[in-house]
Amino acid sequence: MVTVQSELAIETKGVARRFGARWVLRGISFELQPGEIVGLLGSNGSGKTTLLRIFGTLLKPTAGSARIYGHDVATETDAVRSELGFLAHTPGLYEDLTARENLKFSAMMLGLPAENNLDAALERVGLGHVINERVRGFSAGMQRRLSVARLLLRHARVLLLDEPYANLDTAGITLMNEIITEAGHAGGAAMVVLHELAPAAGVLDRTITIVNGKVAESKPAPVPRVRGPLRAATATAGAGGGP
């Protein structure tokens, strides 16, 4: 059966998920347009990561449906995965491999050429000087940057980012925001699970808050999204602020 592709980047209708007798998600429904960047908020255990894992085809909903550009996450997993860039909360790296070897393995798993922009991706995330060093010696922040480099291996139309700012310093946060904003400028959508809003100031179009597995609120982001180049805007905002 051929799926008619939807203009919606993400569409959920009544998504629910149960683990044993416990309902983690209860009837989640919303839409994301192409080019829209949305922050997903909620306390620990509210269901944010579970929802992201459903979008990423790592879990199936107990009830309801979710689609990525018209493809059902439960029944069209390969088509869904071809649209996604997924950043998990944990790095998921191989410590005995080098930074470059980890990225090469990721490219192969994505079905990309083995040498597909590996060095350029590592340079972009500030790891060009440790390309051939084993990951076991990396700090938590360096491991996070290597995970971010995987997002750069291909153009994904939907980014799913689970607490992407974890373990990043100020420069890393700026880099992450540039990548998210560039995706939005290119027409890609992003769903960003957040512990707090501050690191994503000027990046989001909208926030969705989940409470007890339900959508409690959906509203415009408190700081309007920067529509120009983020790097230039950041530099301007910080001008005269010291070394």
N, C-alpha and C positions, 0 to 999 in steps of 0.2 A: 504494500500500500504506500502510495506517495503522499507525504505530508505537505500540505499547503503552508508555506512559510509565513509566519505572522510578522507584522511590523513591530510587535512588542519584543523588547529584549528579554524581559522576564515577565511571566504571567502566572500567578498562583490563584487557585480557586479552592477554598476550603481545606487547605493542607493541614493534616493532623498526623501526629506521630506518637506512638505509644511504645514504651519499653516495659514489658511485663504488664502490670496493672496501672502503671503511672503514665499519664498523658503529659508529654512534654510540649507538644504543639496542639493547639485546639482551634481549627478553622481559620487558618491564615489565608487572607486574600489581599492581593495588591498587584500593581503593574509597574514596570520600569520601561521607560521609553529609551530608544537608542540615543546615546549621548548623555544620558542622565546618570549622575553620581549620587548615590544614596548611602547615608550612614545608618547602620542598624544598631540601635541602642537597647539596653536592658541590663538588669542585674545578673549576677552569676546564677546560672541555672534557669534563666528565663526562656531558653530555647534558641538563642541566636546561632550558635555553632551548629546545632542540629539542623536548622533551616538551611544554612550554608552547605552542609554536607548533602542534604537532599538535592539542592540545586547542582551540586558537583557530582551527582550520581553515586555517591558513596553510601547513601542510605535511600531506601524507598519509603514514600509516605504510607502510613497506615490507611489513610483516607484522603480524598481530594486529589488534585492534580497540580503539577507545575510544569511549565514549558519554557524552554530557552529558544528564542526565535522560532517558535512553533513546534519544536521537537519535545516530545514528552520525556521527562527525566527518568521515568521508570521503564519505558519500553523502547526508547530510541537513544540508548546511552552513548553509542559511538558518535552519533550525529551531535548530541549535546556536548560531548567532550571536545569535539573539533572546534567548538565555538569558545571554549573557556580558557582562561588563565586562572589557576587556583593557587592561592598562597595560604597554606595551613598555619595554624598557631605554632606548631612544632616544626623545626626545619626539615626533618626527614632526609638527612644527608648521610653519606657513607664516610665515616671518619678515617678509614684507611686509604681512601682515594684522595687525590689532589683536587683542588678547586676546579681545574679544567676537566679532569676525569669525571667528576660529579656532573658537571654541566653537559659533557659529551654523552654520558649515560642518559640524562634527562632528554636530550635531543633525540636520541635513538628511540626512547620510549614514546616520544611524541610523533615518531615516524618522520622526523626531519633529517636532513643530511647530517652526518656525524660531526662535520666541521662547521656547522651552521652558525656563524656570527659568535662563536664562543668567546674569543678574545675581546671582541668589541663589547659584548655584554659584561664581561668581567671588568673591563676598563670603566664602563659606565657606572658600575656600582662601587668603584674605588678599590677593586681587588686586583688590579693589573700587576701589582708588585708581588703578589703571592700566588700567581697562576699555578705554579708547579709545586706548591707546598701542600702537605696533607692537612685535611680539615680538622683532625684531632687536636691540632695546635691552635685552632682559631678561637677567638673570643666569641661570646654569645652574639655580640653585635656583628662580627664578621660573618658568622654563620647565617645570620638573618639577611645580610646583604647578598650572600651567595644564593639564598632562597629567592630573593627578589630578582636576581639575574636570570632565573629560569623564566620569569614573566616576559623577558625581552627576547626570547628565542623565536617567537612568532607573534603575529598580529592576532590577538584574541579579541573577539567582539564583545565578550563579557568578562570582566575581572571579578573574581570572588576572593575577598581579602579578609582573613580572620585575624583581627588585631595586628595589622601590618606594622604598627609603630613599636611593637615590643622589642626591647633591647637595642633600639636605634638611638644614636646620639643626635644632636641638632642637625648636623650635616646629613645624616641618614634620613631623618624625618623630611628634610627639604627634598632630598632625592626621591623619596617615596611619593611625596605630593606632586612632584614634577611628572612622575610616571603615570599617576592616576589622572592628573589634569590633561596630559597629552593624549591619553586614551579617550577622554571625553571630547577633546577638540577634534579627534579623528572620527567621532561618531560612535565610539564604543561606550558601553554602559559599565558601571561598577557598583557593586554592593560591598560596603566596608563595615565589618563588625568592629565596634569601638568600645573601649573601656571608658574613655572620656573624649569630649569633643575638641578640646584645645588643639591637639596636633593637626587636626583636619580643618582648621579655620581657613576659610577662603577656598576650600576645595569642593565642598558638598553643595548639591542643589536642594536636598531634602533630607530629613531624618524620619525614620520609622522606629517607634519605640514598642518593644514587646514586653508585656507584663503577664506572668503566669501563662505563657504559651499563646497569648492572643495579642493582636495589634491594638495597642491602647491609644496610639497617637501617630499621625502622619502630618508633618508640617514643613514649611520652608526652613532651610538651614538658618541659624541665627546670624551667621556672617555670610553675606552673599558670595557666591562662587566667583573667583577671579577668572575673567574671560580672556585676558591677555596672557602673554608668556609669564608663567609663575616665577621663573628665575629673575626676570627683570623687575617684576612687581615686588618680590622679596627684597631685592637689592635696594629699590627705591624706598621701601618702607624702613629699611635699616640704615639709610644714609645718615651720616653724622652721629651714629650711635656708638662710636668708639672703634677700636681695632678689631 
